[in-house]
Amino acid sequence: MRVVRALCAAGCAVGLVAVSRASDCSRTSVGLTPMNDLGAGFYLGQFEGGLYPGGVNDPPPAHEAEALLRAEAIQPLDQQGNPDPQGKYVLLSIGMSNTTQEFCSASGFEPCDPWTFMGQAQDHPDVNDEELVIANGAKGGQAAAAWIDPDQPNYNRVRDEVLAPRGLTEAQVQIVWVKQANPQPAQSLPSANADAYILLENLGDIVRACKVRYPNLQMIFFSSRIYAGYASSTLNPEPYAYESGFSVKWLIEAQIDQMETGQIDPRAGDLDYTSVAPWLGWGPYPWADGLTPRSDGLIWQCADFQSDGTHPAQPAEEKVGTMLLEFFLDSPFSEPWFRRKGGGGGVPATLEVLQIPFGTLESGTLDSLRVSDDARLVVRSQFGFSALEANLVEIAVRATTAVNSPQTLAISIESRLSQTGGSARVRLRNWSSGSTQTVHSYAVGNVEAIEVVPDVDADAFVQDGTGRIILSVRDSAVATFSVAGFRAFFDWVEIAVE
């Protein structure tokens, strides 16, 4: 995978300009239910929740089947758009300041910030690095209305400044991620003139413009905005950030309904994916109600944002970047083209035995660690050794590899804690010394994330003759000794051997 982005000319806008004021950190909730948790309930008693029709978070069968076909159809193309095993396919971002900050960087200059989506993807061993090119077309100040016509300057900028310098063409763009909004919204739902409806119309126009500029475009994934309750200006506060999720939901629903009934939605416009549009679906849905935990634990703290309470600071950029990376790695609609062919740079070792050296197992089994899904291993902490490790959780897995003369290990761990401010140590059994050796340490908090430890020298950590590997992950928290402690949630553990 090659990671590319646009270079920003001197003086270009970094975001939608607003008067700088301090965030309103007292507004830790606006009392709204995230759409993915609202389900079949209704916002304002009128607007059904869920990401897809019927109050559910998964697409209906026909829409899902089309997505699976398209995901498998994505293939390397030459500059003219012809199939070519030596060609490339492009995942392109389109959007505004928040989009480029979360996807790559605020300025667009190289290198991408390492905590953003592109920064994380560049170092992840499971991301396809042979055929996939990730390109950042988003730019500060370029809100939805700046992308609705295929002849608008943004599309020429992407062609000339993002794609062409890397030897790429518009014919090779096959996947797009869109995150959009408009500045200074004035009317919220349920008004018939609500800005959510204006954004819906804009998104429909963007879809058709993309299909004109990128004729081989197969799929567009959408995300709505993150929490804006801390906003200190009228740039795009709540409830408009929340309601942007309904704009996305209605757009996707309009395509589903049109393909089923033939009826074109009057606001979204023609979305026929056999002609004028690609397939449309949700990427990660990132809205949560401030400090009120979502069902998956997601929260937004005031410290996640810049001083205007609207634009993401590094913590928020990292959260969204991680959500994007996990989505593209794990979704069946993206895995065929986003993941490295044959696995993460090596052959996964077989997980055989699970032990809990520290902590109490509350739920889950070894099978919970084999696949990144909704099944998790949950362990409650126990008292540790010191005030620096007041509460501890440690899991250990024994794995076996059949790879002859292994050279390196790539370890992937997907986990979170029930609290912030934790740390984790990755340890391997050293068969030469007979001891357990720490090979990596990292911060871990209450947002699920994938930590990758690449290029570990396999020599001392794979037992000769048996191919056995013993890996442990120790989570700790700096805290007053507490009977309650914390919970650790482990979703996926992989040891790729090369």
C-alpha positions, 0 to 999 in steps of 0.5 A: 500500500502506498499512502498519498495525500494532497499538498496544500498551497501556501495560505489555503484554508485549514478548516471552516473559519470561525471566531476562536472561543474556548470550548464549553466543557460543561456541556458533557451531554445533549441528551440524544441517543446515538443512532446505532443505539436508538434502533427502532426508536424515534428521534423527536418522535418522528425519525426512526433510528438505526443506520439502515431501514427498519431501525437496524444497523446492517443493510438489508439482504439485497443491498448487502449482496450487492456490496459483497459483489462489488467488494470482490470486483475491485481489482488493480487497474492501469491508468486507462482503467483496464484490468492490470495485475501490476496496476492499482486501485485507490481509496480516496477521501472527500470532505472538509477540515474534520475529514482531512484531520482524521484521515491524514493531517490538518494541513495535508502535508506529508507525512500523515500524522501517525495517529490518523487513519492513513498514519495507522494504516501505513504501519499496519501489517494487515493492510494491502501494500501491493495494490491499494493506494490510500489518497487524501482528497479532503481539504480544510474549508471544503464543505459539502457545497464545494463538491456537488458539481463534477466541474468544481475546482476540488475535483481538478485539484484532486486529479492534478495535486493528489493523483497525478503526481503519484502516477495515478488517474481518476480511472483508478479510483474505486472506493471513496470515503465521504464525511461532510457538513455545511457551515452555519446551519440555522434550522434543525429537525423537524422543520421542513427546511432543516439543514439535514435535508439540505445536506441530504441533497448535497450528498446526493449531488456529491455521489453523482459528481463522484461517479462522473469523475471516477467512472470505475467507482464501485463504493462510497462509504459515509460517516457523519460528524462526531459530538459537537456539544462542546462547540463554542461557535455557530460553525456546526454545533448540536443538534446539527452534528447529530442530525447529519447522521440522518442525512447519511441514513436517508441517502442510503435508504433512498438508494435501497428504496429506489433499487427495490421500487424504482422510485427516485427520492425527490431530495436525494435524487437518482441513485441507481447503482447500475448507472449514475451512482456507486453502491452507498453504505455506512462506514464507521458511525462516530457520534456519541453523546459526550461523556455518556457511554455509547453501547460500545463504550465510545465517549467524547471528552472536551480534551478530544477537541480543539479550543473551538469544541468543533474541530478534533484535536489529536485524541479525536483524530486518533479515535476516528482514525482507529474506527476507520482502520478497524472498519476497513479491516473487518467489514466484509464490504472492504476486507477483500480489497483492503486487507493484505492478500494471505493475511498480515505479512505472515501466516497466523499461528494457531491459538491453542491454550488460554490462561489468566495469570492475573484477574478473574475471567468474567466471560468469553473463551479462547475462541473470542480472540480468534476473530475481530468481531463482537465476541470478547474476552472480559477479565476483571482486574486483581490487586497488583504489585505496587501503586504503579500497577495497583490493578492488573489483568494478564492473559496468556495464550499458547500458540503454534506455528508450522512456518519453518525457520521463522524470521519475524513475528507481527503481533496484533491485539485489539482491546480496551479497558473500562476506564482511561489511563491504562497501560499494557505490556506485550510479553513473549516467552524467551526459550533461550533464557527461559524468562518472559521478556517485554517486547512492547509497551503502549497506552490503552484506554476505554476506546477499542483499538488495535495495537500492532507490534511489527517485526519482532525477531522470532529467533528466541521466541519460537521454540525449536522443534515444536513451533510453540509461542507463548504470548502474554498481555498485561494491562495495568492502571495507576490508581488507588488500590480498589476492590472494584478495579477495572475490566479489560476487553480483548477482542482479537489476538493474532501472531503472524509468523513470517 
